[in-house]
Amino acid sequence: MSYPTMNRTTAKWLLILAVLLLLAGRTAAAPSPSEDHFAYGSVSAPAQPGQRSLAQDRVSLDEAAAMVRRQTGGRIIKASSRSSNGRTVHFIRVLTRDGKVFTVRVDAASGRVL
């Protein structure tokens, strides 16, 4: 009984298929978008005395990130706060389920999306 031999083209396609299957398994094992995974950037405090501090903001960075995650259904990939002219704004970077990345700005005082 003789067995057919595998030619180079077939071997290459099988190797490509194996790599694609491994990558697909890796993607499936990634955390779901419903989980919070924050990569916090720098949070800057007000420079001037008398300006509002981050502790006085009505909406924390965590709350803003959770709100954006619920509204978009995406995964939070970065969240940071910046203060300018006495106003703190949370910048939330989101990865959507269809692979798009965008940034949502949230006013820390009101919780309003800017």
NORWODA-V645426 format. One record per pair of residues at least 12 apart in sequence whose C-alpha atoms are under 10 Angstrom apart, sorted by sequence separation. I is the first residue (numbers start at 1). J is the second residue. If there is no record, write none. Layout:
((I J) (I J))
//
This chain:
((65 77) (79 91) (80 92) (91 103) (92 104) (93 105) (65 78) (78 91) (79 92) (80 93) (90 103) (91 104) (92 105) (65 79) (78 92) (79 93) (90 104) (91 105) (92 106) (64 79) (65 80) (77 92) (78 93) (79 94) (90 105) (91 106) (76 92) (77 93) (78 94) (89 105) (90 106) (91 107) (62 79) (76 93) (77 94) (78 95) (89 106) (90 107) (91 108) (43 61) (61 79) (62 80) (75 93) (76 94) (77 95) (88 106) (89 107) (90 108) (61 80) (74 93) (75 94) (76 95) (88 107) (89 108) (90 109) (61 81) (74 94) (75 95) (76 96) (87 107) (88 108) (89 109) (40 61) (60 81) (73 94) (74 95) (75 96) (87 108) (88 109) (89 110) (90 111) (40 62) (72 94) (73 95) (74 96) (75 97) (87 109) (89 111) (69 92) (72 95) (73 96) (74 97) (89 112) (90 113) (91 114) (38 62) (68 92) (69 93) (72 96) (73 97) (74 98) (75 99) (77 101) (79 103) (81 105) (89 113) (90 114) (64 89) (65 90) (68 93) (69 94) (72 97) (74 99) (76 101) (77 102) (78 103) (79 104) (80 105) (81 106) (83 108) (89 114) (36 62) (64 90) (65 91) (66 92) (68 94) (69 95) (74 100) (75 101) (77 103) (79 105) (81 107) (82 108) (38 65) (54 81) (64 91) (65 92) (69 96) (74 101) (76 103) (81 108) (37 65) (54 82) (61 89) (62 90) (64 92) (65 93) (36 65) (54 83) (59 88) (61 90) (65 94) (36 66) (53 83) (57 87) (59 89) (60 90) (61 91) (62 92) (35 66) (52 83) (57 88) (59 90) (61 92) (34 66) (51 83) (54 86) (57 89) (72 104) (36 69) (51 84) (52 85) (53 86) (54 87) (35 69) (51 85) (52 86) (53 87) (54 88) (34 69) (51 86) (52 87) (53 88) (54 89) (68 103) (33 69) (34 70) (43 79) (44 80) (45 81) (46 82) (47 83) (50 86) (51 87) (52 88) (68 104) (33 70) (38 75) (39 76) (40 77) (41 78) (42 79) (43 80) (44 81) (45 82) (46 83) (47 84) (48 85) (49 86) (68 105) (36 74) (37 75) (38 76) (39 77) (40 78) (41 79) (42 80) (43 81) (44 82) (45 83) (46 84) (47 85) (48 86) (68 106) (33 72) (34 73) (35 74) (36 75) (37 76) (38 77) (39 78) (40 79) (41 80) (42 81) (43 82) (44 83) (45 84) (46 85) (47 86) (65 104) (67 106) (33 73) (34 74) (35 75) (36 76) (37 77) (38 78) (39 79) (40 80) (41 81) (42 82) (43 83) (44 84) (46 86) (64 104) (65 105) (33 74) (34 75) (35 76) (36 77) (37 78) (38 79) (39 80) (40 81) (41 82) (45 86) (46 87) (64 105) (65 106) (32 74) (33 75) (34 76) (37 79) (38 80) (46 88) (64 106) (32 75) (33 76) (45 88) (64 107) (31 75) (44 88) (64 108) (67 111) (43 88) (61 106) (63 108) (68 113) (67 113) (43 90) (59 106) (60 107) (61 108) (64 111) (59 107) (60 108) (63 111) (64 112) (58 107) (59 108) (60 109) (64 113) (41 91) (57 107) (58 108) (59 109) (57 108) (58 109) (59 110) (60 111) (40 92) (56 108) (57 109) (58 110) (59 111) (56 109) (57 110) (58 111) (59 112) (38 92) (39 93) (54 108) (57 111) (38 93) (54 109) (52 109) (33 94) (33 95) (33 96) (33 97) (32 97))
//
